[in-house]
Amino acid sequence: MRRLIPTLRMLFLAGVGFVVYAAEVQAQQYLYTNDNVSSGDNSTTALTVSPKGVLKAIKTYPTGGKSAESGYFALSPITSARTALGTCLFVSNGGNSTIAAFQVDLFDGMLTAVKGSPFSDGESSDQHFGVGLAAGGSLLFAGNTVNNSISVLRIDSECSLTLLTKVAVPGSPAGMKVTPDDKFLIVAYIGQVDSFSIDFATGQLKEIGPFTPEGSAAGVEISCDSSTAYFGDAAANTQVEVFTISSAGTLHESQNFTNSHGESSNNVLLSEDGTHLYVSNTMSNEITTLSDSGGTLRYDNSVKLNKPGLYALGLTMGKSGRDIFVSEEKNPEAIGVLATDGNTVVEVPGSPFSVIDNGSDPAGLTAVPPKVCR
């Protein structure tokens, strides 16, 4: 018995060590891109993020589809979703209106293509402005920018997709996002904005709008409590429009924020605590920080991004909430990394980090694990 106790203790400590190690590995931050390669054949690249924000490419995977080879600046052509069995990654192929599906290994960031991928989103044409993606619950929404429609697909436990329905909409969907409470799909048409209630049993969308903002709304962000929508405008300066979301899903504009710092403001991203809104100034390659107090915005500062990036595009944030990742259009494709500290952002050494030579077309990115509301 005395010999058995030390053995059990060693096994117990080894088990604890394995659990701690597994937890540390699963806490690793990954980024995935929609490379939108100009050659025609699309791909997605997996990257790791170090504790200091340094990016390192793991592997580039073919998506099995064709690139859009262009794209709206506010479009999100890649997203992730959780199922009972794990994490899914979805990458749109605008060149032939398909969606590639992968299973994500959270231990090493590697991807496994799902059987049957890529899946049709119900369209067959070349959508040169891209196909935007948004996930909510067990559904994936695909914004068909050329066809003015939104496809609704069911996500099964192993990440395969089944087309449920396709809904005609009154504009070309650019930014799209599901409210955190999974009640509404919020859409921007680079002009009007819209809201849809979601029937998760059938996939049906019921239009509540559209609603007319003061500017040309493009990108979308939503507060953690699902009460407020922020729209980044395609504008000559920084312009962000704030809308309240009622319990019935109607949108009402509460603020039209404008500022002379920065040029264009297609993409917007809230901090994990909701106290700051980050804006990518596309044409001036800057990130503008705004303080947010209950849906009221105030200018803090703007930071010019390092060369050789040309245009600041999509924004995402990882689980820790400490780093902002920005897709930068140049050749090769690049990702800028900025460390956040309250109302200050600082680009980390070595940023931007090159991904692949994609022909300088607008790419997209998403973080896995994603930002967590606090």
C-alpha positions as a Markdown table, in Angstrom:
| # | Residue | x | y | z |
|---|---|---|---|---|
| 1 | Met | 0.0 | 0.0 | 0.0 |
| 2 | Arg | 2.9 | 2.4 | 0.8 |
| 3 | Arg | 4.4 | 1.7 | -2.6 |
| 4 | Leu | 1.0 | 2.4 | -4.2 |
| 5 | Ile | 0.5 | 5.9 | -2.7 |
| 6 | Pro | 3.6 | 7.5 | -4.3 |
| 7 | Thr | 2.6 | 5.9 | -7.7 |
| 8 | Leu | -0.9 | 7.3 | -7.4 |
| 9 | Arg | 0.4 | 10.7 | -6.4 |
| 10 | Met | 2.7 | 10.7 | -9.5 |
| 11 | Leu | -0.2 | 9.7 | -11.7 |
| 12 | Phe | -2.4 | 12.4 | -10.1 |
| 13 | Leu | 0.2 | 15.1 | -10.7 |
| 14 | Ala | 0.8 | 14.0 | -14.2 |
| 15 | Gly | -3.0 | 14.2 | -14.8 |
| 16 | Val | -3.1 | 17.7 | -13.4 |
| 17 | Gly | -0.2 | 18.7 | -15.6 |
| 18 | Phe | -2.0 | 17.3 | -18.6 |
| 19 | Val | -5.2 | 19.2 | -17.8 |
| 20 | Val | -3.2 | 22.4 | -17.3 |
| 21 | Tyr | -1.3 | 21.8 | -20.5 |
| 22 | Ala | -4.5 | 21.1 | -22.4 |
| 23 | Ala | -6.1 | 24.2 | -21.1 |
| 24 | Glu | -3.0 | 26.3 | -22.1 |
| 25 | Val | -3.0 | 24.8 | -25.6 |
| 26 | Gln | -6.7 | 25.4 | -26.1 |
| 27 | Ala | -6.2 | 29.0 | -24.9 |
| 28 | Gln | -3.9 | 29.6 | -27.9 |
| 29 | Gln | -5.2 | 32.4 | -30.1 |
| 30 | Tyr | -5.5 | 31.7 | -33.9 |
| 31 | Leu | -6.4 | 33.9 | -36.8 |
| 32 | Tyr | -7.8 | 32.7 | -40.1 |
| 33 | Thr | -8.0 | 34.6 | -43.4 |
| 34 | Asn | -10.1 | 34.6 | -46.5 |
| 35 | Asp | -7.2 | 35.2 | -48.8 |
| 36 | Asn | -9.3 | 36.2 | -51.9 |
| 37 | Val | -6.4 | 35.3 | -54.2 |
| 38 | Ser | -6.5 | 37.2 | -57.5 |
| 39 | Ser | -5.5 | 34.1 | -59.4 |
| 40 | Gly | -9.0 | 32.7 | -59.1 |
| 41 | Asp | -8.4 | 29.7 | -56.8 |
| 42 | Asn | -9.2 | 30.8 | -53.2 |
| 43 | Ser | -7.6 | 29.8 | -50.0 |
| 44 | Thr | -7.6 | 30.4 | -46.2 |
| 45 | Thr | -4.5 | 30.8 | -44.1 |
| 46 | Ala | -4.2 | 29.8 | -40.4 |
| 47 | Leu | -1.9 | 31.8 | -38.1 |
| 48 | Thr | -0.9 | 31.7 | -34.5 |
| 49 | Val | -0.7 | 34.7 | -32.2 |
| 50 | Ser | 2.1 | 34.9 | -29.6 |
| 51 | Pro | 1.5 | 36.6 | -26.2 |
| 52 | Lys | 3.3 | 39.7 | -27.7 |
| 53 | Gly | 1.0 | 39.8 | -30.7 |
| 54 | Val | 3.4 | 38.4 | -33.2 |
| 55 | Leu | 1.8 | 36.4 | -36.0 |
| 56 | Lys | 3.2 | 33.2 | -37.5 |
| 57 | Ala | 1.6 | 31.4 | -40.4 |
| 58 | Ile | 0.8 | 27.7 | -39.9 |
| 59 | Lys | -0.6 | 26.6 | -43.2 |
| 60 | Thr | -2.6 | 27.7 | -46.2 |
| 61 | Tyr | -5.5 | 25.6 | -47.3 |
| 62 | Pro | -7.4 | 25.6 | -50.6 |
| 63 | Thr | -11.1 | 26.3 | -50.2 |
| 64 | Gly | -12.1 | 24.5 | -53.3 |
| 65 | Gly | -13.8 | 27.6 | -54.7 |
| 66 | Lys | -13.1 | 30.7 | -56.7 |
| 67 | Ser | -12.1 | 34.1 | -55.3 |
| 68 | Ala | -14.3 | 37.2 | -55.7 |
| 69 | Glu | -11.1 | 39.0 | -56.7 |
| 70 | Ser | -12.5 | 42.3 | -55.4 |
| 71 | Gly | -14.9 | 43.0 | -52.5 |
| 72 | Tyr | -16.7 | 45.5 | -50.4 |
| 73 | Phe | -14.4 | 47.0 | -47.8 |
| 74 | Ala | -16.9 | 46.3 | -45.0 |
| 75 | Leu | -17.6 | 42.7 | -46.0 |
| 76 | Ser | -16.8 | 39.8 | -43.6 |
| 77 | Pro | -16.2 | 36.8 | -45.9 |
| 78 | Ile | -15.1 | 34.5 | -43.1 |
| 79 | Thr | -16.6 | 33.5 | -39.8 |
| 80 | Ser | -16.6 | 30.8 | -37.2 |
| 81 | Ala | -19.2 | 28.9 | -35.1 |
| 82 | Arg | -19.4 | 26.5 | -32.2 |
| 83 | Thr | -21.3 | 23.3 | -32.3 |
| 84 | Ala | -21.7 | 20.5 | -29.8 |
| 85 | Leu | -18.7 | 18.7 | -31.3 |
| 86 | Gly | -16.3 | 21.6 | -31.8 |
| 87 | Thr | -15.5 | 24.7 | -33.8 |
| 88 | Cys | -16.3 | 25.3 | -37.4 |
| 89 | Leu | -14.7 | 27.8 | -39.8 |
| 90 | Phe | -16.6 | 29.1 | -42.9 |
| 91 | Val | -14.9 | 30.8 | -45.8 |
| 92 | Ser | -16.9 | 32.3 | -48.7 |
| 93 | Asn | -15.9 | 31.9 | -52.4 |
| 94 | Gly | -17.3 | 34.9 | -54.2 |
| 95 | Gly | -16.2 | 33.7 | -57.6 |
| 96 | Asn | -18.7 | 30.8 | -57.6 |
| 97 | Ser | -21.0 | 31.5 | -54.7 |
| 98 | Thr | -19.9 | 28.6 | -52.5 |
| 99 | Ile | -18.9 | 28.4 | -48.9 |
| 100 | Ala | -15.9 | 26.2 | -47.7 |
| 101 | Ala | -16.4 | 24.5 | -44.3 |
| 102 | Phe | -13.6 | 23.3 | -42.0 |
| 103 | Gln | -13.3 | 21.8 | -38.6 |
| 104 | Val | -10.8 | 23.6 | -36.4 |
| 105 | Asp | -8.4 | 21.7 | -34.1 |
| 106 | Leu | -8.0 | 24.1 | -31.2 |
| 107 | Phe | -4.9 | 22.2 | -30.0 |
| 108 | Asp | -2.7 | 23.2 | -33.0 |
| 109 | Gly | -4.9 | 25.5 | -35.2 |
| 110 | Met | -5.0 | 23.0 | -38.1 |
| 111 | Leu | -8.0 | 22.7 | -40.3 |
| 112 | Thr | -9.8 | 19.7 | -41.7 |
| 113 | Ala | -12.1 | 20.2 | -44.7 |
| 114 | Val | -15.7 | 19.0 | -44.1 |
| 115 | Lys | -17.0 | 16.2 | -46.4 |
| 116 | Gly | -18.9 | 17.8 | -49.3 |
| 117 | Ser | -17.2 | 21.2 | -48.9 |
| 118 | Pro | -17.5 | 23.7 | -50.5 |
| 119 | Phe | -21.3 | 24.1 | -50.2 |
| 120 | Ser | -23.5 | 26.1 | -52.5 |
| 121 | Asp | -25.3 | 29.1 | -51.0 |
| 122 | Gly | -28.1 | 28.8 | -53.5 |
| 123 | Glu | -26.5 | 31.2 | -56.1 |
| 124 | Ser | -24.3 | 30.2 | -58.9 |
| 125 | Ser | -23.0 | 33.4 | -60.3 |
| 126 | Asp | -19.7 | 35.2 | -59.9 |
| 127 | Gln | -20.1 | 37.8 | -57.1 |
| 128 | His | -17.2 | 40.1 | -57.6 |
| 129 | Phe | -18.1 | 42.2 | -54.5 |
| 130 | Gly | -17.9 | 39.0 | -52.4 |
| 131 | Val | -20.2 | 37.0 | -50.2 |
| 132 | Gly | -20.4 | 38.2 | -46.6 |
| 133 | Leu | -20.9 | 35.7 | -43.7 |
| 134 | Ala | -22.5 | 35.9 | -40.3 |
| 135 | Ala | -23.2 | 33.1 | -37.8 |
| 136 | Gly | -25.9 | 32.9 | -35.1 |
| 137 | Gly | -27.0 | 29.8 | -33.2 |
| 138 | Ser | -27.2 | 26.9 | -35.6 |
| 139 | Leu | -27.5 | 29.1 | -38.7 |
| 140 | Leu | -25.1 | 30.7 | -41.2 |
| 141 | Phe | -26.2 | 33.7 | -43.2 |
| 142 | Ala | -24.6 | 34.5 | -46.5 |
| 143 | Gly | -25.0 | 38.0 | -48.1 |
| 144 | Asn | -25.1 | 37.7 | -51.8 |
| 145 | Thr | -23.9 | 41.2 | -52.9 |
| 146 | Val | -24.5 | 40.9 | -56.6 |
| 147 | Asn | -27.9 | 39.1 | -56.3 |
| 148 | Asn | -29.4 | 41.3 | -53.5 |
| 149 | Ser | -30.3 | 38.3 | -51.4 |
| 150 | Ile | -29.4 | 36.6 | -48.1 |
| 151 | Ser | -29.1 | 32.8 | -48.0 |
| 152 | Val | -29.8 | 30.9 | -44.8 |
| 153 | Leu | -28.0 | 27.6 | -44.1 |
| 154 | Arg | -28.2 | 25.1 | -41.3 |
| 155 | Ile | -24.9 | 24.3 | -39.5 |
| 156 | Asp | -24.8 | 20.6 | -38.4 |
| 157 | Ser | -22.7 | 19.3 | -35.5 |
| 158 | Glu | -19.9 | 18.3 | -37.9 |
| 159 | Cys | -19.8 | 21.7 | -39.6 |
| 160 | Ser | -21.5 | 20.7 | -42.9 |
| 161 | Leu | -24.1 | 23.1 | -44.4 |
| 162 | Thr | -27.6 | 22.7 | -45.7 |
| 163 | Leu | -29.4 | 25.5 | -47.6 |
| 164 | Leu | -32.8 | 26.3 | -46.0 |
| 165 | Thr | -34.0 | 29.4 | -47.8 |
| 166 | Lys | -33.0 | 32.4 | -49.7 |
| 167 | Val | -34.5 | 35.8 | -49.0 |
| 168 | Ala | -34.6 | 38.8 | -51.4 |
| 169 | Val | -33.5 | 42.1 | -49.7 |
| 170 | Pro | -33.8 | 45.7 | -50.8 |
| 171 | Gly | -30.1 | 46.3 | -51.3 |
| 172 | Ser | -26.6 | 44.8 | -51.7 |
| 173 | Pro | -25.7 | 43.4 | -48.2 |
| 174 | Ala | -22.3 | 44.5 | -47.0 |
| 175 | Gly | -22.0 | 44.4 | -43.2 |
| 176 | Met | -24.1 | 41.7 | -41.5 |
| 177 | Lys | -24.2 | 40.6 | -37.9 |
| 178 | Val | -26.5 | 38.6 | -35.6 |
| 179 | Thr | -27.4 | 40.2 | -32.3 |
| 180 | Pro | -25.7 | 38.4 | -29.3 |
| 181 | Asp | -29.2 | 37.3 | -28.0 |
| 182 | Asp | -29.7 | 35.5 | -31.4 |
| 183 | Lys | -33.0 | 37.4 | -32.1 |
| 184 | Phe | -32.2 | 39.6 | -35.0 |
| 185 | Leu | -30.0 | 39.8 | -38.1 |
| 186 | Ile | -28.7 | 43.4 | -38.7 |
| 187 | Val | -27.7 | 44.3 | -42.2 |
| 188 | Ala | -26.1 | 47.4 | -43.9 |
| 189 | Tyr | -26.6 | 48.0 | -47.6 |
| 190 | Ile | -24.0 | 50.7 | -48.1 |
| 191 | Gly | -26.9 | 53.1 | -47.6 |
| 192 | Gln | -30.0 | 51.9 | -45.8 |
| 193 | Val | -29.8 | 49.5 | -42.8 |
| 194 | Asp | -32.2 | 46.7 | -42.0 |
| 195 | Ser | -33.3 | 44.3 | -39.3 |
| 196 | Phe | -34.7 | 40.8 | -39.6 |
| 197 | Ser | -36.2 | 38.5 | -37.0 |
| 198 | Ile | -34.9 | 34.9 | -37.2 |
| 199 | Asp | -36.9 | 31.7 | -37.0 |
| 200 | Phe | -34.2 | 29.2 | -36.1 |
| 201 | Ala | -36.5 | 26.2 | -36.7 |
| 202 | Thr | -37.2 | 27.0 | -40.4 |
| 203 | Gly | -34.5 | 29.5 | -41.2 |
| 204 | Gln | -37.0 | 32.1 | -42.3 |
| 205 | Leu | -36.2 | 35.8 | -42.0 |
| 206 | Lys | -38.9 | 38.4 | -41.4 |
| 207 | Glu | -37.9 | 41.9 | -42.5 |
| 208 | Ile | -38.6 | 44.6 | -40.0 |
| 209 | Gly | -37.1 | 47.6 | -41.9 |
| 210 | Pro | -35.5 | 49.0 | -43.9 |
| 211 | Phe | -34.4 | 52.1 | -42.1 |
| 212 | Thr | -32.7 | 55.2 | -43.5 |
| 213 | Pro | -29.5 | 56.5 | -41.8 |
| 214 | Glu | -28.0 | 59.9 | -42.4 |
| 215 | Gly | -25.0 | 58.5 | -44.2 |
| 216 | Ser | -23.9 | 55.4 | -46.2 |
| 217 | Ala | -23.8 | 52.6 | -43.6 |
| 218 | Ala | -21.4 | 49.8 | -44.5 |
| 219 | Gly | -19.9 | 47.9 | -41.6 |
| 220 | Val | -21.9 | 46.6 | -38.5 |
| 221 | Glu | -21.1 | 46.1 | -34.8 |
| 222 | Ile | -23.6 | 45.3 | -32.0 |
| 223 | Ser | -23.3 | 45.8 | -28.3 |
| 224 | Cys | -23.1 | 42.8 | -26.0 |
| 225 | Asp | -26.6 | 43.4 | -24.5 |
| 226 | Ser | -28.1 | 43.5 | -28.1 |
| 227 | Ser | -29.5 | 47.0 | -27.5 |
| 228 | Thr | -27.3 | 49.1 | -29.8 |
| 229 | Ala | -26.1 | 48.8 | -33.4 |
| 230 | Tyr | -23.1 | 50.7 | -34.7 |
| 231 | Phe | -22.7 | 51.3 | -38.5 |
| 232 | Gly | -19.4 | 52.4 | -40.0 |
| 233 | Asp | -20.0 | 54.6 | -43.0 |
| 234 | Ala | -18.4 | 54.7 | -46.4 |
| 235 | Ala | -17.6 | 58.4 | -46.0 |
| 236 | Ala | -14.9 | 61.1 | -46.7 |
| 237 | Asn | -14.1 | 61.3 | -43.0 |
| 238 | Thr | -14.9 | 59.3 | -39.9 |
| 239 | Gln | -18.6 | 58.7 | -39.7 |
| 240 | Val | -20.3 | 56.2 | -37.4 |
| 241 | Glu | -24.1 | 56.0 | -36.9 |
| 242 | Val | -25.6 | 54.7 | -33.7 |
| 243 | Phe | -29.0 | 53.0 | -33.7 |
| 244 | Thr | -31.0 | 51.6 | -30.7 |
| 245 | Ile | -32.5 | 48.2 | -31.3 |
| 246 | Ser | -36.0 | 47.8 | -29.8 |
| 247 | Ser | -37.3 | 44.6 | -28.3 |
| 248 | Ala | -39.3 | 44.2 | -31.6 |
| 249 | Gly | -36.1 | 44.7 | -33.7 |
| 250 | Thr | -36.9 | 48.2 | -35.0 |
| 251 | Leu | -33.9 | 50.5 | -35.4 |
| 252 | His | -33.9 | 54.1 | -34.4 |
| 253 | Glu | -30.9 | 56.5 | -35.0 |
| 254 | Ser | -29.6 | 58.0 | -31.8 |
| 255 | Gln | -26.4 | 59.6 | -33.0 |
| 256 | Asn | -24.6 | 60.5 | -36.2 |
| 257 | Phe | -21.0 | 60.8 | -35.1 |
| 258 | Thr | -18.6 | 62.6 | -37.5 |
| 259 | Asn | -15.0 | 63.6 | -37.1 |
| 260 | Ser | -12.4 | 65.1 | -39.5 |
| 261 | His | -9.7 | 62.6 | -38.3 |
| 262 | Gly | -9.3 | 59.7 | -40.7 |
| 263 | Glu | -10.6 | 59.0 | -44.2 |
| 264 | Ser | -13.5 | 56.5 | -44.6 |
| 265 | Ser | -14.8 | 54.4 | -41.8 |
| 266 | Asn | -16.2 | 51.1 | -43.2 |
| 267 | Asn | -15.4 | 48.8 | -40.3 |
| 268 | Val | -16.2 | 49.2 | -36.6 |
| 269 | Leu | -15.3 | 47.0 | -33.6 |
| 270 | Leu | -16.3 | 47.3 | -29.9 |
| 271 | Ser | -13.9 | 46.5 | -27.0 |
| 272 | Glu | -14.8 | 43.5 | -24.9 |
| 273 | Asp | -16.2 | 45.8 | -22.1 |
| 274 | Gly | -18.1 | 48.0 | -24.6 |
| 275 | Thr | -16.4 | 51.2 | -23.5 |
| 276 | His | -14.5 | 51.9 | -26.8 |
| 277 | Leu | -15.3 | 51.6 | -30.4 |
| 278 | Tyr | -12.4 | 51.1 | -32.9 |
| 279 | Val | -12.8 | 52.3 | -36.5 |
| 280 | Ser | -10.7 | 51.3 | -39.5 |
| 281 | Asn | -10.1 | 54.4 | -41.6 |
| 282 | Thr | -9.7 | 52.6 | -44.9 |
| 283 | Met | -8.3 | 55.2 | -47.2 |
| 284 | Ser | -5.9 | 56.9 | -44.7 |
| 285 | Asn | -4.7 | 53.5 | -43.2 |
| 286 | Glu | -5.5 | 54.5 | -39.6 |
| 287 | Ile | -7.3 | 53.2 | -36.6 |
| 288 | Thr | -9.5 | 55.7 | -34.8 |
| 289 | Thr | -10.5 | 55.1 | -31.2 |
| 290 | Leu | -13.8 | 56.4 | -29.9 |
| 291 | Ser | -15.1 | 56.3 | -26.3 |
| 292 | Asp | -18.5 | 54.9 | -25.9 |
| 293 | Ser | -20.8 | 55.8 | -23.1 |
| 294 | Gly | -24.2 | 54.2 | -23.4 |
| 295 | Gly | -24.2 | 54.5 | -27.2 |
| 296 | Thr | -22.9 | 58.0 | -27.2 |
| 297 | Leu | -19.5 | 58.3 | -29.0 |
| 298 | Arg | -16.7 | 60.7 | -28.4 |
| 299 | Tyr | -13.4 | 61.0 | -30.3 |
| 300 | Asp | -10.2 | 59.9 | -28.5 |
| 301 | Asn | -7.4 | 59.6 | -31.0 |
| 302 | Ser | -6.2 | 58.2 | -34.4 |
| 303 | Val | -3.1 | 56.0 | -35.0 |
| 304 | Lys | -1.5 | 55.8 | -38.4 |
| 305 | Leu | -0.6 | 52.2 | -39.3 |
| 306 | Asn | 2.9 | 51.1 | -40.2 |
| 307 | Lys | 4.0 | 50.7 | -43.8 |
| 308 | Pro | 3.8 | 48.9 | -46.2 |
| 309 | Gly | 0.1 | 48.5 | -45.5 |
| 310 | Leu | -2.0 | 50.6 | -47.9 |
| 311 | Tyr | -5.7 | 50.3 | -46.7 |
| 312 | Ala | -7.1 | 49.3 | -43.3 |
| 313 | Leu | -10.0 | 47.0 | -43.8 |
| 314 | Gly | -11.7 | 44.3 | -41.6 |
| 315 | Leu | -11.2 | 44.3 | -37.8 |
| 316 | Thr | -11.4 | 41.5 | -35.3 |
| 317 | Met | -10.4 | 40.9 | -31.7 |
| 318 | Gly | -9.4 | 37.7 | -29.9 |
| 319 | Lys | -10.7 | 36.1 | -26.7 |
| 320 | Ser | -8.4 | 38.1 | -24.4 |
| 321 | Gly | -9.5 | 41.5 | -25.8 |
| 322 | Arg | -6.0 | 42.8 | -25.6 |
| 323 | Asp | -5.2 | 42.9 | -29.3 |
| 324 | Ile | -6.9 | 44.3 | -32.4 |
| 325 | Phe | -6.2 | 42.6 | -35.7 |
| 326 | Val | -6.8 | 44.6 | -38.9 |
| 327 | Ser | -6.7 | 43.2 | -42.4 |
| 328 | Glu | -4.5 | 45.5 | -44.6 |
| 329 | Glu | -4.7 | 45.5 | -48.3 |
| 330 | Lys | -1.3 | 45.4 | -50.0 |
| 331 | Asn | 0.7 | 42.8 | -51.9 |
| 332 | Pro | 1.4 | 40.5 | -50.2 |
| 333 | Glu | -1.7 | 40.4 | -48.0 |
| 334 | Ala | -0.9 | 41.6 | -44.4 |
| 335 | Ile | -2.4 | 41.8 | -40.9 |
| 336 | Gly | -1.7 | 44.6 | -38.6 |
| 337 | Val | -1.7 | 44.0 | -34.8 |
| 338 | Leu | -2.4 | 46.7 | -32.2 |
| 339 | Ala | -2.2 | 46.3 | -28.4 |
| 340 | Thr | -5.0 | 48.1 | -26.6 |
| 341 | Asp | -4.8 | 49.9 | -23.3 |
| 342 | Gly | -8.0 | 51.9 | -22.5 |
| 343 | Asn | -8.3 | 54.6 | -25.1 |
| 344 | Thr | -4.8 | 54.0 | -26.5 |
| 345 | Val | -3.8 | 51.6 | -29.2 |
| 346 | Val | -0.1 | 50.9 | -30.2 |
| 347 | Glu | 1.0 | 48.8 | -33.1 |
| 348 | Val | 3.2 | 45.9 | -32.0 |
| 349 | Pro | 6.8 | 45.5 | -33.2 |
| 350 | Gly | 7.0 | 43.8 | -36.6 |
| 351 | Ser | 3.5 | 44.7 | -37.6 |
| 352 | Pro | 2.0 | 44.4 | -40.2 |
| 353 | Phe | 2.7 | 40.7 | -40.7 |
| 354 | Ser | 2.6 | 39.3 | -44.3 |
| 355 | Val | 0.3 | 36.4 | -45.1 |
| 356 | Ile | 0.5 | 35.4 | -48.8 |
| 357 | Asp | 0.8 | 37.0 | -52.2 |
| 358 | Asn | -2.9 | 37.5 | -52.9 |
| 359 | Gly | -2.6 | 40.1 | -55.7 |
| 360 | Ser | -3.6 | 43.0 | -53.4 |
| 361 | Asp | -7.3 | 42.2 | -53.3 |
| 362 | Pro | -9.4 | 42.9 | -50.2 |
| 363 | Ala | -9.1 | 39.9 | -47.8 |
| 364 | Gly | -10.9 | 39.0 | -44.6 |
| 365 | Leu | -10.0 | 37.6 | -41.2 |
| 366 | Thr | -11.6 | 36.2 | -38.1 |
| 367 | Ala | -10.2 | 35.2 | -34.6 |
| 368 | Val | -10.7 | 31.8 | -33.0 |
| 369 | Pro | -11.5 | 31.8 | -30.1 |
| 370 | Pro | -13.4 | 35.0 | -30.7 |
| 371 | Lys | -13.9 | 38.1 | -28.5 |
| 372 | Val | -15.8 | 37.4 | -25.3 |
| 373 | Cys | -18.1 | 40.1 | -23.9 |
| 374 | Arg | -17.2 | 41.2 | -20.4 |
